[in-house]
């Protein structure tokens, strides 16, 4: 992926956070509405609020697991299958979900990151990353502080 670069505006980078907050709260209707508000779903699509919540809960489950072992290629494969398989538990959500052109490379970025972390068998404090990313808790690392500073003035 050398040369494959995409710079997101703060607003573009925040879109997942607007979905993440109601998701973490278990708010199915709020998660569904955030998907509609972000142009990911149309209100007329036959996707229930529960399906939207289930998709995002599965998608973001890495951010809430306790880091008691290394993140392996097997765990990465299971996560990818669960969240991207056209025949998996998220099939109906995936069938109707869309993304704005600005986010075309986002899936590639996420899949590449997950694959790299898995190949390294890395131990990652997923919970603190999730809390910082979705809930806005204070950062615990220098990288987190830099990320926080980037988003600090986004309301």
N, C-alpha and C positions, 0 to 999 in steps of 0.2 A: 503493500500500500504506500510505498514511497511516492510522495507527491499528491496523494489522495487526501485533501484537506478541505474541511468545511468550517467556517467560522459562524457560530450562532450568535445572534443578538441576545442580550439578557432576556428579553421578552420571549424569544423562541426557546431559550434554554429553560425557562420557568414553566413551560406548558405542562410538563410532567408533574411538577410540584402541585399545580392546581388540581390535578387528578389524584395525586398521592395523598393529600390531606384527608379528603372524604373517604378514600379507600382505607387508610389506616384506622380511621374511626369506625369502619364497618358500615358506612352510610352508602347503601346500594344506590338509592335515588340520587344522592349527591355525586357519586362517582359517574353514574350514567349522564347526569346533567353536565358535568365537567367535560365528558367526552363529546357531548353535543355542542357545548359552548366552544370547544377547541376545534370543531370541524371534523372530529374523528368519526362521529356517528351522525346520522340524520335522525331527528325525532321520530320520523315515520319508519325507520328501520325496524325489522322484527327482532330486535335485541332487547332483552329484558334488563332492568336495572341489576338484577342478581347476576346475569351473565357478564355484565360490564364489571361488577365488583369482583366476581370470581376470576376473570381474566387478569385484572390489575393486581389482585391479591397474589395470584400465582406468578405474575411477572415480577412483582416486587418482593416476593418471599425471601430472596437472597438477603435483602436488607434487614430482615428481622430474625435470621437464624443465629443462634449462638455459635461462635467460632470455636468449636471443640475439636476440629480436625482440619486437615488441609482441604482446599477446594480442588477436586480431582477432575480429570477428563470425564469420568463416569457421572459425576454430579452435574457437570456442565452439559453433557449430552441429555440427561434427564430434564434439566431446566429448559434447554432449547426445544426438546420434543414437546414438553408441556405447553410452552408458550407460542410455538410457531407451526406446529403440525396441523395441516388442513383436515386431519381426521381425529385430532386430539380433543381434549376437553374444552378448548377454546375455539373450536371450529366455527361455530355460528358467529361469535364476536369477530373473528378474523375475516369471515366471509363478507361482512358489511363494513368493517372499519376501513377508513381511508386516512391518508396523511397528506398534508400540504407538501408541495414540491420542495420546500425549504428543508424538510426532514428526510429527504430521500436517502441520505447517507447515514442517518441515525441508526438504523438496524444493523448496518455493516459495522459501524463503530462499536455498538454494544456487543454484537456477536464476536467481533475481533477481541474486545477486551475480555469477555468471558473465556474465550478460547485461550488467550495468553495466560490469564490468571490460573486456569486449569492446568496448562502445560507446566507452569512453575510449581504446581502443587502448593500454592501460597496459602498461608494462614492470614486471613483478613478479618479485621474487626468490623464485620458487616453491620452490626447493630449501631455502632457509633456513626458509621457512614449514613445509614438510614435515618437516624435521628437528626443528624445535621442536614441532610439533603431534603427530607420531607417535613420534619417537624420544626426545623430551625433552631435546634439546641446549639449551644456554643461548641465550636470546633475543639478537637482534642489533639490535632496534629498541625504542623506548619502548613501542609498542603490544604488542610481544612480551613485554616485561617485565610489563606490566599483565595480560596473558593468563596468563603464568606464575604471577604472584602469585595470580590467581583459582584456579588449579588446584593450587597448591603443597601444600596439606594433603590432597589427595585421594590415597588410597593404592591 
